[in-house]
Amino acid sequence: STDLSALYGDEFDQSPFQLHHVLGRSAKHNKVSIGHEFILPVPFDLHDVSSNHSENVTHRKKAFIKRFGNQRDLFNDLFAIMRAQGYTVPSIDIYNAIMDTSA
C-alpha cells in the first residue's frame, strides 16, 4: 500500500492499489504510444472487477470522474508529484500526448 491521499483523499490513504491503464496498454494518441505510460495507481475498491464500489472506475467511470476528476488531470497531478520526488517520468512528448486526450 502507499499514500494515495493526494489523488483520492484520506479515505484511501493506505489502500492497496492496482495499476489502471487508462486507455489500455496499446493506446496511441496522435501516433504517440501512451498506453504503457498513461497509468494511474487506483485503490483496489475503485478498480478491481470484483469490487462493487459505487465509484469503481472499471464499472462506473462517470461516477469515478464526478468524484475524483478526469483521469488526465489525475495523471497530471501524479506526474508532478513523481517529478518533484525525483522519480523517472515519461518524456515530454508522451506527457503532452496524454494531456491532449479527452480521458
N, C-alpha and C positions, 0 to 999 in steps of 0.2 A: 504494500500500500504506500501511498505517497500523499503529499499535501495538494489536494485538488481544490482547495477552498478558493484560490484565486480565480478559478474558472467557474466553479459550480456552487460556491458558498460553503459556509461552515458545516452544513448538514452532511457534506460529502468529504470532509477534511481528511480522514484517514481511510477512506473507502478503497477496497481493492478495485482495480480498473482493468478494462480491456482496451486494445487499440482499435480505433474506429477509422477505417479507410473511407473518408467522407464521400468520395465519388467512385470508389472501387479501386483496386490495386492497379488496374491497367489504364486508368483515366489519363486523358490528354486534354489540354486546353490550348487553342491556337498553336497546335503542333508541338507543344511542350509537354513532355511526360511529367505528370504531377501526382500520379496515383500512389507512389511509394513515399511521397513527402507530405501529401495533404492528409495527415493522420492526426487524430486527437485522442488523448487518453480520456476515456469516458468511464465514469463509475459503473461497476458491474450492473447495478439495478437499472441504470439508464441506457444500457447497451445490449446485454445478453438476451438472446432469443427466448430463453426460458423465463425471463422476468416479465411480470405483468404490471410494472410501474406505469402510472398514468402519463409519464413524460419520457418513456423509453424511446430513444431516437430510432431504433430499428422498427418499432411498430407504430409509433405516434410522433413522427417527425415534426409536425406542425405544433404540437403541444411542447415538445422539447425546445423548439426555436422560440416559441412565445415566452417561455420562462428564462432561457439562457442566452438568447440572441442567436443570430445566424452563425453557422459553422465557420464561415470565412472570418468573421470577427473574433471568434474563439481562437482560431488558428493564429490570427494576428497577435492576440494577447499572449498566447503560448510562445510564439516566435520571439516576442520582445523579452519575455521572462527568461527564456533559454539563452538568448544572445547576451543579456545582462549578466547571467550567471556563468558565462564562458563556454557554453555548450556549442558544438558544431551545429549550425543551422543550414537549411537549404540555400542554394545560390540565389542571388537577387532576381535572376531570370525566372526561376521556379517560383519564388515568393510572389513576384509580380503577376505571373500567370494564375496563381492561386487567388490572389486578391482581385483578379479580373473575372472570376467565376461568379455565378449567382447563388452559390451554395451558402 
